[in-house]
Amino acid sequence: MTDAPPATTTVLAAPPRRQAAPPGPCAMVIFGAGGDLTKRLLVPALYNLARTGLLPEHFALVGVDLAAMTAESWAGELHAMLQSFVGNQESEDSLTQIDAKAWQLLAGAMSTVQGDLNDAALYQRLKDHLQAVAHDRGTGGNCLFYLAVADRFFGPVAAQLGHAGLLAQPAEKDAAEAGPWRRLVIEKPFGHGVDSARALNRELRGLLEEEQIFRIDHFLGKETVQNIMAFRFSNGLFEPIWNRDRIDHVQITVAEELGVEHRGKFYEPTGALRDMVPNHVFQILAMVAMEPPGGFGSEQIRNRKADVFAQLRTLRPEDAVRGQYGPGSIGDRAVPAYRSEPDVAPDSKTETFVALRLGLDTWRWAGVPFYLRTGKRMSGRATEVAIRFKPAPYAPFADTDVASLAPNWLVLNIQPDEGISLQFEVKRPGPVVDLAAVQMAFRYRDWFPREPNVGYETLIYDCMIGDQTLFQRGDMVEETWRVVQPVLDAWASTPAPYFPNYASGHDGPEAAHHLLAEDGRAWRPVPKG
């Protein structure tokens, strides 16, 4: 006979998912339709929206590219890329098969317009095409313009769209009566420094209202990044101790095993600091550090994040460390130095690693340092937020070696093993008071089925419904560049003479470890996949 569980036992399970509604009618115009971003991420995301019933019922997908292509040839290229994801565990999408009905729904909405982005005639042809699409596909004239092109084209393409009358939309208060909406999506980088970011903002704001501009950061499409706010503000257990009284410091790590691969032309003038910190890493920091919003409206959340960026102290050069990877090994595979990668100068001074020490001038975070690091060819692939709590009083454990007491860590694992873990002390079994560090761990895959997802699905859906919660405002962009600009200037005036300074497969240069050692702290080991 089996004992029945106590009546008070509750078996927990993930509740049913709340269903989102499909967006209203619209056309999505992708500039750079033949590019890698479109093939690898945007169209797979649209396919996943179609597969899950979240593509608009009345939808058109218009590809704009310099290369001549038909709707059929474009669809064929995109289908081939999607097919390459099936059964490929290394791909962005974890597809097991292609749903023919969902693909036909998407492919049937495709059309193309060919032309040079600098040619005004292209935009008149596009305007005529969109008028025909609005009639044939019932899109109501609503248009989402996605600039999947190099950032040097952001301003010129937006200007051409404006001159062609393709960005005009009614004022919000009159939208219900006056006509369709128009939105513009741009990818990072949003400038290359504070001056260029301000110039880009001025150019875009001369053509569009801020509510029409969607500055996309694909990191914010990750469920685990979005979950940071839910974790903080929906659990009364943690928010009361989320402050300087109980937190010693915060570490944010974005580590990659990959090198620059074939992106040398992009990476050489960019580097790790520009590529990762003012966007991806600072977005994670804002989620951790922001004050509770009054609600989950887009402006309420963005205002709180903007407050964080405004309160970040401007970086001093002595609070920043740069590195560049040399030859080494990842696992049992030998890999070359950065300077030996394609399209990289043999004497390159571009950094592939950066570590920073930041402070926030707020009541909640006064005296709590935030340590950030990101780099390529590190010992593992991981993105995590690690929060170290201050130690408890040691008086009850006077006979215990204090050095043996492990710190309390709360770790938010963003990728690849998404989850949350808490490290704390317990007594080992036995008659002696002997403490040991243990972990409680939650893993997403144990509770929620994994859905094929490339990280852009939620972001594209939000663009279509006009929700800007996960997108940066112009003032936020300018503040993030303000924080890092002194370091960019200092590094530009004093090129690093000592590169490369860490071997591939290692976690940055020694100076990165000294940065924390100066404060009596140390980096956590990078998790190994």
C-alpha positions in Angstrom: 0.0 0.0 0.0 1.3 3.4 -1.0 0.9 6.3 1.4 -1.1 9.2 0.0 0.6 12.6 0.0 -0.5 15.0 2.7 -3.6 17.0 1.9 -1.4 20.2 2.0 0.9 19.0 -0.7 0.7 21.1 -3.8 2.1 19.8 -7.1 3.3 22.8 -9.1 3.2 23.0 -12.9 3.6 25.8 -15.4 0.1 27.4 -15.9 -1.4 27.5 -19.4 0.1 30.1 -21.7 -1.9 33.3 -22.2 -2.6 33.6 -25.9 -1.7 36.8 -27.8 -3.9 38.0 -30.6 -2.5 38.5 -34.2 -1.6 42.1 -35.1 -3.8 44.1 -37.4 -3.2 44.4 -41.1 0.2 45.7 -42.3 3.0 45.4 -44.9 6.6 44.8 -43.8 9.2 46.2 -46.1 12.7 44.8 -45.6 15.6 46.8 -47.0 18.5 44.4 -47.5 16.2 41.5 -48.4 19.0 39.4 -49.7 21.2 39.8 -46.7 22.3 37.5 -43.9 20.1 39.2 -41.2 17.0 38.7 -43.3 17.7 35.1 -44.2 19.0 33.9 -40.9 16.8 35.8 -38.4 14.0 38.0 -39.8 12.3 35.6 -42.1 12.7 32.6 -39.7 11.1 34.8 -37.1 8.2 35.7 -39.4 7.8 32.0 -40.2 7.6 31.2 -36.5 4.9 33.9 -36.1 3.0 32.3 -39.0 3.3 28.9 -37.4 2.0 30.1 -34.1 -0.9 32.1 -35.6 0.6 35.5 -34.8 1.1 36.8 -38.3 -1.5 39.4 -39.4 -4.4 37.9 -41.3 -3.8 40.6 -44.0 -0.1 40.8 -44.4 2.4 41.5 -47.1 6.2 41.0 -47.1 8.1 43.3 -49.5 11.8 42.7 -50.1 14.0 45.6 -51.4 17.5 44.9 -52.6 20.0 46.0 -55.2 20.1 42.5 -56.6 17.4 41.6 -59.1 15.1 38.9 -57.8 11.5 37.7 -58.1 9.2 36.8 -55.3 9.7 33.1 -56.3 13.5 33.2 -56.3 13.5 35.1 -53.0 11.2 32.7 -51.4 13.3 29.8 -52.7 16.5 31.2 -51.1 14.7 31.9 -47.8 13.1 28.4 -47.8 16.6 26.8 -48.3 18.0 28.7 -45.3 15.0 27.7 -43.2 15.5 24.0 -44.3 19.1 24.2 -43.2 17.9 24.8 -39.6 15.9 21.6 -39.5 17.6 19.2 -37.1 20.6 21.5 -36.7 21.2 22.0 -33.0 23.8 24.7 -33.8 21.3 26.9 -35.7 19.5 29.9 -34.2 16.2 28.1 -34.8 15.5 24.6 -33.3 13.2 23.3 -36.0 12.3 19.7 -36.4 10.4 20.2 -39.6 8.9 23.0 -41.8 5.2 23.4 -41.5 4.1 23.6 -45.1 0.9 25.5 -44.4 2.7 28.2 -42.3 5.4 28.5 -45.0 2.9 28.9 -47.8 1.1 31.6 -45.8 4.3 33.5 -45.5 5.6 32.8 -49.0 2.3 33.8 -50.5 2.7 37.3 -49.0 6.1 37.9 -50.6 6.9 40.4 -53.3 10.0 42.3 -54.3 11.2 45.7 -55.5 14.7 46.1 -57.0 16.8 49.2 -56.9 19.7 51.3 -55.5 19.1 52.6 -52.0 20.5 56.0 -53.1 18.2 56.3 -56.1 15.1 58.4 -55.5 13.3 56.5 -58.3 13.4 53.3 -56.1 11.2 54.9 -53.5 8.6 56.1 -56.0 8.4 52.5 -57.3 8.1 51.3 -53.8 5.3 53.8 -53.1 3.4 52.6 -56.1 4.0 49.0 -55.2 2.7 49.5 -51.6 -0.4 51.1 -52.9 -1.0 48.0 -55.0 -0.2 45.8 -52.0 -2.6 47.7 -49.8 -5.4 46.9 -52.4 -4.4 43.3 -53.1 -3.5 42.2 -49.6 -5.8 44.4 -47.5 -3.0 45.9 -45.5 -4.8 49.2 -45.0 -1.6 51.1 -45.9 0.0 50.3 -42.6 3.8 49.9 -43.2 6.7 48.7 -41.1 10.0 49.6 -42.8 12.9 47.4 -41.5 16.4 48.6 -42.3 18.4 45.4 -42.4 21.3 47.3 -44.0 24.6 48.8 -42.9 24.1 51.7 -40.4 25.6 54.2 -42.9 22.3 53.8 -44.8 20.0 54.6 -41.9 19.8 58.3 -42.4 19.8 58.3 -46.2 17.1 55.6 -46.5 14.9 57.4 -43.9 15.4 60.7 -45.8 14.4 59.1 -49.1 11.3 57.5 -47.5 10.4 60.8 -46.0 10.8 62.7 -49.4 8.6 60.0 -51.0 5.9 60.7 -48.5 6.2 57.1 -47.1 6.7 58.1 -43.4 3.8 60.5 -43.0 1.1 59.3 -40.6 -1.6 61.1 -38.7 -1.0 62.5 -35.3 -1.9 59.9 -32.6 -5.0 61.7 -31.4 -6.4 61.6 -35.0 -5.1 58.1 -35.9 -8.5 56.5 -35.7 -10.0 58.7 -38.3 -7.1 60.0 -40.4 -5.2 57.0 -41.9 -2.5 54.3 -41.6 0.5 54.1 -39.4 4.2 54.1 -40.6 7.1 52.7 -38.4 10.8 52.5 -39.0 13.0 49.8 -37.5 16.8 50.1 -37.2 19.4 47.7 -35.9 22.4 48.6 -33.8 24.8 50.4 -33.9 22.8 53.6 -33.2 25.9 55.7 -33.8 29.5 55.1 -33.0 29.9 57.5 -30.2 27.9 60.2 -28.4 28.2 62.8 -31.3 27.2 60.4 -34.1 24.3 59.1 -32.0 23.0 62.6 -31.4 23.4 63.4 -35.1 21.4 60.2 -36.1 18.7 61.1 -33.6 18.4 64.6 -35.0 18.1 63.2 -38.5 15.5 60.6 -37.7 13.4 63.0 -35.5 13.3 65.5 -38.4 11.4 62.8 -40.3 9.5 60.8 -37.8 8.0 61.1 -34.3 9.7 59.2 -31.6 6.8 56.7 -31.4 7.5 55.8 -35.0 11.1 54.8 -34.4 11.9 51.3 -33.2 15.6 50.9 -32.3 15.9 47.1 -32.0 18.3 45.2 -29.7 17.9 41.5 -30.3 19.2 40.8 -26.8 15.8 42.1 -25.5 14.0 39.5 -27.6 15.4 36.7 -25.3 12.8 35.5 -22.9 15.3 35.2 -20.1 16.3 38.9 -20.4 12.6 39.9 -20.3 12.2 37.7 -17.3 14.5 39.7 -15.2 11.8 42.3 -14.6 9.2 39.6 -13.9 11.5 37.9 -11.5 12.2 41.1 -9.6 8.8 42.7 -9.4 6.4 39.7 -9.2 8.2 38.0 -6.3 8.1 39.6 -2.9 10.9 37.4 -1.7 13.7 39.3 -3.6 12.8 43.0 -4.1 13.1 43.9 -0.3 16.8 42.8 -0.4 17.5 44.2 -3.9 19.6 47.1 -2.6 22.9 48.3 -1.1 22.0 47.0 2.3 22.1 43.4 1.3 24.0 43.3 -2.1 27.8 43.5 -2.2 28.2 43.7 -5.9 26.9 42.7 -9.3 28.7 40.9 -12.1 27.4 40.8 -15.7 29.2 38.5 -18.1 28.6 38.1 -21.8 31.2 35.5 -23.0 31.6 34.0 -26.4 33.7 31.1 -27.5 33.5 32.2 -31.1 36.0 34.6 -32.6 35.2 37.4 -35.1 34.9 34.7 -37.8 34.2 36.5 -41.1 33.1 39.8 -39.7 36.5 41.5 -39.7 35.4 44.4 -41.9 32.6 45.3 -39.4 34.6 44.5 -36.3 37.9 46.3 -37.1 36.4 49.9 -36.7 34.0 48.8 -34.0 35.5 46.6 -31.3 34.0 44.9 -28.3 33.1 48.1 -26.4 31.1 49.7 -29.2 29.6 46.4 -30.3 28.3 45.1 -27.0 28.3 47.5 -24.1 26.1 50.6 -24.9 23.4 48.3 -26.1 23.3 44.6 -25.0 25.2 44.8 -21.7 23.7 48.1 -20.6 20.2 46.8 -21.4 20.8 43.9 -19.0 22.2 46.3 -16.4 19.1 48.5 -16.6 16.8 45.5 -16.0 18.7 44.7 -12.9 19.1 48.2 -11.5 15.9 50.0 -12.5 13.3 51.1 -9.9 9.9 49.5 -9.9 7.7 51.0 -12.7 4.2 52.2 -11.9 2.9 49.7 -14.4 4.0 47.7 -17.4 3.2 50.3 -20.0 6.0 51.0 -22.5 6.8 54.5 -21.4 6.6 53.6 -17.7 9.3 50.9 -18.2 11.4 53.0 -20.6 11.4 55.9 -18.2 12.8 53.7 -15.4 15.5 52.4 -17.7 16.3 55.9 -18.9 16.7 56.9 -15.2 19.4 54.2 -14.8 21.4 55.3 -17.8 21.2 59.0 -16.6 22.4 57.9 -13.2 25.4 55.8 -14.4 28.6 57.6 -13.6 30.6 58.5 -16.7 33.4 55.9 -17.0 37.0 56.8 -16.2 39.7 55.1 -18.3 41.2 53.5 -15.2 37.9 51.7 -14.7 38.1 49.9 -18.1 40.3 47.1 -19.3 40.7 46.1 -23.0 42.1 42.9 -24.5 42.6 41.1 -27.8 42.8 37.4 -28.2 45.8 35.6 -29.5 46.1 32.0 -30.8 45.0 29.3 -28.5 42.5 26.5 -28.3 38.7 26.1 -27.7 38.2 22.6 -26.4 40.6 20.5 -28.4 40.5 22.8 -31.5 43.3 25.1 -32.2 42.1 28.6 -33.2 44.0 31.6 -34.7 44.7 35.0 -33.2 42.4 37.9 -34.0 45.1 39.5 -36.1 45.1 36.4 -38.3 41.3 36.5 -39.0 40.1 37.5 -42.5 39.9 41.3 -43.1 41.8 42.1 -39.9 45.0 44.2 -39.9 48.1 42.2 -38.9 48.9 45.0 -36.3 45.3 45.6 -35.3 44.7 47.6 -32.1 41.0 46.7 -32.0 39.8 45.2 -28.7 37.9 41.9 -28.6 37.4 41.9 -24.8 36.4 44.6 -22.4 35.9 44.7 -18.6 34.4 47.7 -16.8 33.7 48.9 -13.2 30.6 51.1 -13.0 28.8 52.9 -10.2 25.2 54.2 -10.0 24.4 57.4 -8.1 21.1 56.3 -6.6 19.9 55.6 -3.1 19.4 51.9 -3.9 22.8 51.3 -5.4 25.2 53.8 -3.7 28.5 52.0 -3.0 27.5 48.8 -5.0 29.9 48.3 -7.9 28.7 46.8 -11.2 31.4 44.8 -13.0 30.8 44.1 -16.7 32.8 42.0 -19.0 32.3 40.8 -22.6 34.7 39.1 -25.0 35.3 36.7 -27.8 37.3 33.5 -27.7 36.7 33.1 -24.0 36.7 29.7 -22.2 32.9 29.3 -22.5 29.7 30.6 -24.0 27.5 32.2 -21.4 25.5 35.3 -20.6 24.7 35.7 -16.9 23.9 38.2 -14.2 25.5 37.2 -10.8 24.4 39.1 -7.7 26.6 38.6 -4.6 25.0 39.3 -1.3 26.7 40.6 1.8 27.7 38.0 4.3 25.7 37.2 7.4 27.1 38.1 10.9 29.6 35.3 11.8 29.2 35.3 15.6 27.1 32.1 15.7 29.9 30.3 13.8 32.9 31.5 15.8 34.5 28.1 15.6 34.1 27.9 11.8 36.9 29.2 9.5 35.3 32.3 8.0 37.2 31.8 4.8 35.4 28.6 4.3 32.0 30.2 4.3 30.9 30.5 0.6 29.1 33.7 -0.4 25.5 33.8 -1.3 25.0 34.2 -5.0 21.8 34.7 -7.1 22.6 33.9 -10.7 20.3 34.7 -13.6 21.5 32.5 -16.5 20.4 34.1 -19.8 22.1 31.7 -22.2 22.7 29.0 -23.2 21.3 27.1 -20.1 18.5 29.5 -19.3 17.5 29.5 -15.6 18.0 30.9 -12.1 20.1 29.5 -9.3 20.6 30.5 -5.7 23.7 29.5 -3.7 23.4 29.4 0.1 24.9 27.7 3.2 23.5 24.6 4.9 24.8 22.3 7.7 26.4 19.1 6.6 24.9 16.0 8.3 26.7 15.0 11.4 27.3 16.1 15.0 29.7 18.9 14.1 28.5 22.3 12.9 30.1 22.2 9.5 28.7 24.4 6.7 28.5 23.6 3.0 27.4 25.7 0.0 24.5 24.2 -2.0 22.4 25.4 -4.8 18.7 25.6 -5.7 18.3 25.8 -9.4 15.4 26.5 -11.8 15.8 25.6 -15.5 13.4 26.9 -18.1 13.5 23.6 -20.1 12.3 21.7 -17.0 9.1 23.8 -16.9 8.4 25.1 -20.3 8.6 23.3 -23.6 11.2 24.8 -25.9 9.7 26.5 -28.9 11.6 27.2 -32.2 12.7 30.8 -31.7 15.4 33.0 -33.1 14.9 35.9 -30.7 13.2 38.2 -33.1 9.7 36.9 -32.9 8.5 39.0 -29.9 10.3 42.1 -31.2 8.8 42.0 -34.7 5.4 41.3 -33.2 5.8 44.3 -30.9 6.7 46.5 -33.9 3.5 45.4 -35.6 1.3 46.3 -32.6 3.3 49.5 -31.8 4.5 48.4 -28.4 7.9 50.1 -27.7 8.6 48.5 -24.3 11.6 46.5 -25.5 13.0 49.3 -27.7 15.4 52.1 -26.9 14.4 55.7 -27.0 16.7 58.4 -28.4 17.6 59.8 -25.0 18.5 56.4 -23.7 20.9 55.8 -26.6 22.6 59.2 -26.0 23.1 58.5 -22.3 24.7 55.1 -22.9 27.2 56.6 -25.3 27.8 59.4 -22.8 28.9 56.8 -20.2 31.5 55.1 -22.4 32.7 58.1 -24.5 35.7 59.0 -22.2 37.0 55.5 -22.5 36.6 55.4 -26.3 38.4 58.7 -26.5 41.2 57.6 -24.3 41.7 54.3 -26.2 41.7 56.2 -29.5 44.4 58.5 -28.3 46.6 55.8 -26.8 46.4 52.6 -28.9 47.1 49.5 -26.9 50.8 48.5 -27.6 50.6 45.1 -25.9 48.0 43.2 -28.0 47.3 40.3 -28.1 47.2 40.0 -24.3 45.1 36.9 -23.7 45.1 33.5 -25.3 42.0 32.1 -27.0 40.2 29.9 -24.5 41.1 32.2 -21.6 38.8 34.7 -19.8 40.5 37.9 -20.8 43.8 39.6 -19.8 45.2 39.6 -16.3 44.4 43.3 -16.0 40.7 42.3 -16.0 41.3 40.2 -12.9 43.3 43.0 -11.3 40.3 45.3 -11.8 38.3 43.3 -9.3 41.2 42.4 -7.1 41.7 46.1 -6.4 38.4 46.0 -4.6 39.1 42.6 -2.9 36.8 40.7 -5.2 37.2 38.2 -8.0 35.3 37.2 -11.2 33.1 34.1 -11.1 34.4 31.4 -13.4 32.7 31.5 -16.8 30.3 28.6 -17.0 31.3 25.9 -19.5 28.7 24.6 -21.9 
